[in-house]
Amino acid sequence: MKLDLGSPIAFIISAGAIIAGIVLLGGDLGRYLDPASAALVVGPTIGTLFMSYPAKEVLNMSKHFKIILGMQRFNPLQYVDMMSGLAEKARSQGLLALESEADQMSDEFVKNAAMMVADAMDAEIVETRLNNVLDAMTARHMQAWVLYEKGAAYAPAFGMAATLVSLINMLMELNFEDASGVASLGINMSAAMITTFYGTLLANLWFNPLVAKLKVYHKAEVDCKRIVIEGILAIQRGTNPRVVKEMLIEQIDPAVVRKAQKASPAAEASE
């Protein structure tokens, strides 16, 4: 399976650009590496997520990486071909033949749709049940990306809180009677701002991009499942397989269809 390495590559490039910018502007990179500041931002952010949501949901965030890396891809054209094949089978052998086809399906959603039609279930019930499954899936996915949205909100807030902690400590130790105390004011002030920097990075370099990526893959999965719903209902109505394929392709971005059509002859030639 071809992985989507766009996210890790983009993260590395973004982090590298920030580091390069710091160095090129004459900054000392070592001064930006402050474990105490990182702990004041990362620790409370993670802790608040655990306080806000069940621990199992927070721990499940680690499972989202296979989605972000594209290990669960949903290609609409593959689903069109799948439904077209089912339409051909139903046309030649009847709706009952979908039961044997369903046993070979790896996608549970398609399998359940085919089984319901093979069992001669009413079309309205089939549509309602499949849409209910789709709604339940959307609710689960929303719970996942809401965690990241909350993390994106919490991180800058705790960055500011950590900055206040640093400023309080600095002011409590500030001594204007001693020249060294005044001289260290700029250094201590910049150290206090590092926590805000960490919070901003955590929100905009990690949480917010992952929210966007999860939503993109969610939409791709929903689009494919809608193709299944439209396709199985058309099959149940006895629609011609060619018409089934045409009506399903019309739901796909034309650019995606054209790209697949251009790649198809090349793939056949290579075989």
Secondary structure in CASP SS format (residue, H / E / C, confidence):
PFRMAT SS
TARGET T0000
AUTHOR 0000-0000-0000
METHOD secondary structure of the structure
MODEL  1
M C 1.00
K C 1.00
L C 1.00
D C 1.00
L C 1.00
G H 1.00
S H 1.00
P H 1.00
I H 1.00
A H 1.00
F H 1.00
I H 1.00
I H 1.00
S H 1.00
A H 1.00
G H 1.00
A H 1.00
I H 1.00
I H 1.00
A H 1.00
G H 1.00
I H 1.00
V H 1.00
L H 1.00
L C 1.00
G C 1.00
G C 1.00
D C 1.00
L H 1.00
G H 1.00
R H 1.00
Y H 1.00
L C 1.00
D C 1.00
P H 1.00
A H 1.00
S H 1.00
A H 1.00
A H 1.00
L H 1.00
V H 1.00
V H 1.00
G H 1.00
P H 1.00
T H 1.00
I H 1.00
G H 1.00
T H 1.00
L H 1.00
F H 1.00
M H 1.00
S H 1.00
Y C 1.00
P C 1.00
A H 1.00
K H 1.00
E H 1.00
V H 1.00
L H 1.00
N H 1.00
M H 1.00
S H 1.00
K H 1.00
H H 1.00
F H 1.00
K H 1.00
I H 1.00
I H 1.00
L C 1.00
G C 1.00
M C 1.00
Q C 1.00
R C 1.00
F C 1.00
N C 1.00
P H 1.00
L H 1.00
Q H 1.00
Y H 1.00
V H 1.00
D H 1.00
M H 1.00
M H 1.00
S H 1.00
G H 1.00
L H 1.00
A H 1.00
E H 1.00
K H 1.00
A H 1.00
R H 1.00
S H 1.00
Q H 1.00
G C 1.00
L H 1.00
L H 1.00
A H 1.00
L H 1.00
E H 1.00
S H 1.00
E H 1.00
A H 1.00
D C 1.00
Q C 1.00
M C 1.00
S C 1.00
D C 1.00
E H 1.00
F H 1.00
V H 1.00
K H 1.00
N H 1.00
A H 1.00
A H 1.00
M H 1.00
M H 1.00
V H 1.00
A H 1.00
D C 1.00
A C 1.00
M C 1.00
D C 1.00
A H 1.00
E H 1.00
I H 1.00
V H 1.00
E H 1.00
T H 1.00
R H 1.00
L H 1.00
N H 1.00
N H 1.00
V H 1.00
L H 1.00
D H 1.00
A H 1.00
M H 1.00
T H 1.00
A H 1.00
R H 1.00
H H 1.00
M H 1.00
Q H 1.00
A H 1.00
W H 1.00
V H 1.00
L H 1.00
Y H 1.00
E H 1.00
K H 1.00
G H 1.00
A H 1.00
A H 1.00
Y H 1.00
A H 1.00
P H 1.00
A H 1.00
F H 1.00
G H 1.00
M H 1.00
A H 1.00
A H 1.00
T H 1.00
L H 1.00
V H 1.00
S H 1.00
L H 1.00
I H 1.00
N H 1.00
M H 1.00
L H 1.00
M H 1.00
E H 1.00
L C 1.00
N C 1.00
F C 1.00
E C 1.00
D C 1.00
A H 1.00
S H 1.00
G H 1.00
V H 1.00
A H 1.00
S C 1.00
L H 1.00
G H 1.00
I H 1.00
N H 1.00
M H 1.00
S H 1.00
A H 1.00
A H 1.00
M H 1.00
I H 1.00
T H 1.00
T H 1.00
F H 1.00
Y H 1.00
G H 1.00
T H 1.00
L H 1.00
L H 1.00
A H 1.00
N H 1.00
L H 1.00
W H 1.00
F H 1.00
N H 1.00
P H 1.00
L H 1.00
V H 1.00
A H 1.00
K H 1.00
L H 1.00
K H 1.00
V H 1.00
Y H 1.00
H H 1.00
K H 1.00
A H 1.00
E H 1.00
V H 1.00
D H 1.00
C H 1.00
K H 1.00
R H 1.00
I H 1.00
V H 1.00
I H 1.00
E H 1.00
G H 1.00
I H 1.00
L H 1.00
A H 1.00
I H 1.00
Q H 1.00
R H 1.00
G C 1.00
T C 1.00
N C 1.00
P H 1.00
R H 1.00
V H 1.00
V H 1.00
K H 1.00
E H 1.00
M H 1.00
L H 1.00
I H 1.00
E C 1.00
Q C 1.00
I C 1.00
D C 1.00
P H 1.00
A H 1.00
V H 1.00
V H 1.00
R H 1.00
K H 1.00
A H 1.00
Q H 1.00
K H 1.00
A H 1.00
S H 1.00
P H 1.00
A H 1.00
A H 1.00
E H 1.00
A H 1.00
S H 1.00
E C 1.00
END
